[in-house]
Amino acid sequence: MPQVRQIESTAFRLPLKSALRWGAHSSLTHAEHSLLKVTLTDGTVGVSEALSRPTIYGETPQSIAGAVQHLTPSLEGLDIEDEEGIARAFKTLTFNHTAKGGLDMALWDARFRSRGQNLFDHFAGPKRQIKVSYILGISSLTDMLEEARAVYEQGVRTLKVKVGRDYTKDLELVGILRGEWADLELYADSNETLNVKSAPQVLEAMREAGLLWVEEPLPVHQLRARANLRKLEILPLIADDSCFTLAALERELDFDTFDILNIKTARTGFSESLKMLELAKSAGKSVMIGSQAGSLLSTRLSALFASLEGVDKASELSFFLKLEGDIAAPNPVLTDGFLKLEDLRGVELDLGALERFRMA
């Protein structure tokens, strides 16, 4: 069997059509990520993307390059089928979630290609069409409505609305969106901006406004408060920041803090994400697949995972609509809120675009 011969990391910077703002103060104007390339001894190449989000994971293109440099000696020479050996190598580095998540998926890609197989044929689940959502960041009411109209025309039918800086304005926007499109599904992402005292009242207002679910309303460290909030059953709660890892998910299930798990393959790869999916299913939880502002390469891999049995909520697979440029092509077409998995089969890395967006 072929072995891991070389691992390379190339940082790139993709412009956004408009800034993405969330939480109390976070903002993103460009997607600064890294292409990870794994080459095997038989010449097979697997690629993926590692996403830097310094305000969430502390990861930057520089830290990703450092993580890859640290892991490379432990991975080089390993049989690509030696999943246990690869897992042991990953344990030599704590945290660096997105560096390891991206590298894990590049190794999966290389493994299947070395077998002469395609991920679309041998990893994808039973769903051929996947319900998608779009992340609507915090901005002026006018700009948010304009962005919502644009993506609705492009086929989006589910919006994840970032909230938390002004809940009066947030609920006003939700009311306008519901009034304009009867078929639009809406849920909120609070990014830990509520407090224990006000959370029940705000969630009740969200429910009355027509929101379906709310993601991480309380700070993650307030574990008992989050468990108590879920017991009130005001709105189904989505776990994201509280479930960065498999171990964190086990903790959250022990305390029963959520109803829907947001798995982000960008931070847990395929290997750990598969274990998280099985745990969530066995606990009777719903599952969605989240975005970390990735390129079409990330969308392609996330969509493959979203096609698996047990992923039953709309997944964040439309960030390519927010990008001004990309390192992969072509863009898929959304129809009535759904993405056809087959449309992503032809998505390929564009080496010319990678060079154009490459960071010095």
Residue pairs with C-beta under 8 A, 6 or more apart in sequence:
1 79
1 80
1 81
1 114
2 40
2 41
2 42
2 44
2 79
2 80
2 114
3 40
3 41
3 76
3 77
3 78
3 79
3 80
4 38
4 39
4 40
4 41
4 75
4 76
4 77
4 78
4 80
4 107
4 110
5 39
5 40
5 41
5 76
6 37
6 38
6 39
6 76
7 36
7 37
7 38
7 39
7 68
7 71
7 72
7 75
7 76
7 103
7 106
8 36
8 37
8 39
9 34
9 35
9 36
9 37
9 50
9 64
9 65
9 68
10 34
10 35
10 37
10 354
10 358
11 32
11 33
11 34
11 61
11 62
11 64
11 65
11 358
11 359
12 32
12 33
12 34
12 35
12 327
12 354
12 357
12 358
12 359
13 30
13 31
13 32
13 357
13 359
14 30
14 31
14 32
14 33
14 295
14 323
14 324
14 325
14 326
14 327
14 357
15 29
15 30
15 323
15 324
15 325
16 28
16 29
16 30
16 31
16 293
16 322
16 323
16 324
17 322
17 323
17 324
18 137
18 139
18 143
18 147
18 322
19 27
19 28
19 29
19 137
19 139
20 27
20 28
20 29
20 135
20 137
20 162
20 293
20 322
21 27
21 28
21 137
21 138
21 139
21 162
22 137
22 138
22 162
22 164
22 189
22 191
23 55
23 162
23 164
23 191
23 192
23 193
24 164
24 165
24 191
24 193
26 55
26 56
26 191
28 53
28 293
31 51
31 293
31 294
31 295
31 323
32 52
32 60
32 61
32 359
33 49
33 50
33 51
33 52
33 61
33 294
33 295
34 49
34 50
34 52
34 61
34 64
34 65
34 68
34 99
34 102
35 47
35 48
35 49
35 297
35 327
35 349
35 354
36 47
36 48
36 49
36 50
36 68
36 102
36 103
36 106
37 45
37 46
37 47
37 106
38 45
38 46
38 47
38 103
38 106
38 107
38 109
38 110
39 45
39 110
40 46
40 80
40 110
40 114
42 114
44 80
44 110
44 113
44 114
45 110
45 113
46 106
46 107
46 108
46 109
46 110
46 111
46 112
46 113
47 106
47 109
47 297
47 349
48 102
48 103
48 104
48 105
48 106
48 109
48 297
48 298
48 301
49 102
49 266
49 294
49 295
49 297
49 298
50 59
50 64
50 68
50 98
50 99
50 101
50 102
50 103
50 266
51 59
51 98
51 102
51 266
51 267
51 292
51 293
51 294
51 298
52 59
52 60
52 61
52 63
52 64
52 98
53 59
53 98
53 292
53 293
54 60
56 241
57 95
57 96
57 97
57 98
57 244
57 267
58 95
59 96
59 97
59 98
59 99
61 359
63 96
63 99
64 96
64 98
64 99
64 102
67 93
67 96
67 99
67 100
67 103
68 99
68 103
70 92
70 93
71 89
71 90
71 92
71 93
71 99
71 100
71 103
74 88
74 89
74 92
75 86
75 89
75 107
78 85
78 86
78 89
79 85
80 107
80 110
80 111
80 114
81 111
83 271
86 104
86 107
87 271
90 100
90 103
90 104
93 99
93 100
97 244
97 245
97 267
97 268
98 266
98 267
98 292
100 269
101 264
101 265
101 266
101 267
101 268
101 269
101 272
102 266
102 269
103 269
104 268
104 269
104 270
104 271
104 272
105 265
105 269
105 270
105 301
108 119
108 123
108 269
108 270
108 271
109 119
109 301
112 118
112 119
112 122
112 123
115 122
118 345
119 301
119 304
120 304
120 341
120 342
120 344
120 345
123 270
123 304
124 304
124 307
124 308
124 341
125 307
125 308
125 309
125 311
126 307
126 308
126 309
127 306
127 307
127 308
127 309
127 311
127 341
128 307
128 340
128 341
128 342
129 338
129 339
129 340
129 341
130 303
130 306
130 307
130 315
130 317
130 338
130 339
130 341
131 158
131 313
131 314
131 315
131 337
131 338
131 339
132 156
132 158
132 314
132 315
132 316
132 317
132 318
132 334
132 337
132 338
132 339
133 156
133 158
133 159
133 160
133 185
133 187
133 288
133 314
133 315
133 316
133 317
133 318
134 151
134 156
134 158
134 159
134 160
134 316
134 318
134 319
134 321
135 160
135 162
135 189
135 291
135 316
135 319
135 322
136 144
136 147
136 148
136 151
136 159
136 160
136 161
136 162
137 144
137 162
138 144
138 162
138 163
138 164
138 165
139 147
141 169
141 172
141 173
141 176
144 173
145 173
145 176
145 177
148 159
148 177
149 180
150 321
151 159
151 318
151 321
152 181
152 184
154 321
154 334
155 333
155 334
155 335
155 336
155 337
155 338
156 318
156 321
156 334
156 337
157 183
157 184
157 185
157 336
157 337
158 184
158 185
158 186
158 187
158 314
158 337
159 177
159 184
159 185
159 186
159 187
160 187
160 188
160 189
160 215
160 316
161 170
161 173
161 174
161 177
161 186
161 187
161 188
161 189
161 211
162 188
162 189
162 191
163 170
163 188
163 189
163 190
163 193
164 170
164 190
164 191
164 193
164 194
165 193
167 202
167 205
170 188
171 205
171 206
171 209
174 186
174 188
174 206
174 209
174 210
174 211
175 209
175 210
177 184
177 186
178 184
178 186
178 209
178 210
185 212
185 314
185 337
186 210
186 211
186 212
187 211
187 212
187 213
187 214
187 215
187 238
188 206
188 211
188 213
188 214
188 215
189 214
189 215
189 216
189 238
189 240
190 214
190 215
190 216
190 217
191 215
191 216
191 241
192 216
192 217
192 218
192 219
192 220
192 241
193 217
194 202
194 217
194 218
195 218
196 218
196 222
196 225
196 229
199 217
199 218
199 229
200 229
200 232
200 234
202 217
203 214
203 217
203 229
203 232
203 234
203 235
204 234
206 214
206 235
207 234
207 235
211 235
212 235
212 236
213 235
213 236
213 237
213 238
213 259
213 260
214 235
214 236
214 237
214 238
215 237
215 238
215 239
215 240
215 262
216 237
216 238
216 239
216 240
216 241
216 242
217 229
217 237
218 225
218 226
218 229
220 226
220 241
220 242
223 251
223 255
223 257
224 255
226 237
226 242
226 255
226 257
226 258
227 255
227 256
227 257
229 237
230 237
230 256
230 257
230 258
230 259
236 259
236 260
236 286
237 257
237 258
237 259
237 260
238 258
238 259
238 260
238 261
238 262
238 288
239 249
239 252
239 257
239 258
239 260
239 261
239 262
240 262
240 264
240 290
242 248
242 252
242 257
242 258
243 249
243 252
243 258
243 261
243 262
243 263
243 276
244 267
244 268
245 268
245 272
246 268
246 272
246 275
246 276
246 279
249 261
249 276
249 279
249 280
250 279
252 258
253 279
253 280
253 283
253 285
258 285
259 285
259 286
260 285
260 286
260 287
260 288
260 313
261 276
261 280
261 285
261 286
261 287
261 288
262 287
262 288
262 289
262 290
263 273
263 276
263 277
263 280
263 287
263 288
263 289
263 290
263 305
263 311
264 273
264 289
264 290
264 291
264 292
265 273
265 289
265 298
265 301
265 302
265 305
266 291
266 292
266 294
266 298
266 302
267 292
268 276
270 301
270 305
273 305
277 287
277 308
277 310
277 311
278 310
280 286
280 287
280 310
281 287
281 310
286 312
286 313
287 310
287 311
287 312
287 313
288 306
288 311
288 313
288 314
288 315
288 316
289 302
289 303
289 305
289 306
289 311
289 315
289 316
289 317
290 302
290 315
290 316
291 298
291 299
291 302
291 316
291 317
291 318
291 319
292 298
293 319
293 322
294 302
294 319
295 320
295 323
295 326
295 327
295 328
296 320
296 326
296 327
296 328
296 329
296 331
296 344
296 347
297 327
297 328
297 347
297 349
298 319
299 317
299 318
299 319
299 320
299 332
299 344
299 347
300 328
300 344
300 347
302 315
302 316
302 317
303 315
303 317
303 339
303 341
303 344
304 341
304 344
305 311
306 315
306 317
307 341
314 337
317 339
318 334
318 339
320 326
320 331
320 332
325 353
325 356
325 357
326 350
326 353
327 349
327 350
327 353
327 354
327 357
328 347
328 348
328 349
328 350
328 353
329 347
329 348
329 350
329 353
330 346
330 347
332 339
332 340
332 343
332 344
332 347
333 340
333 343
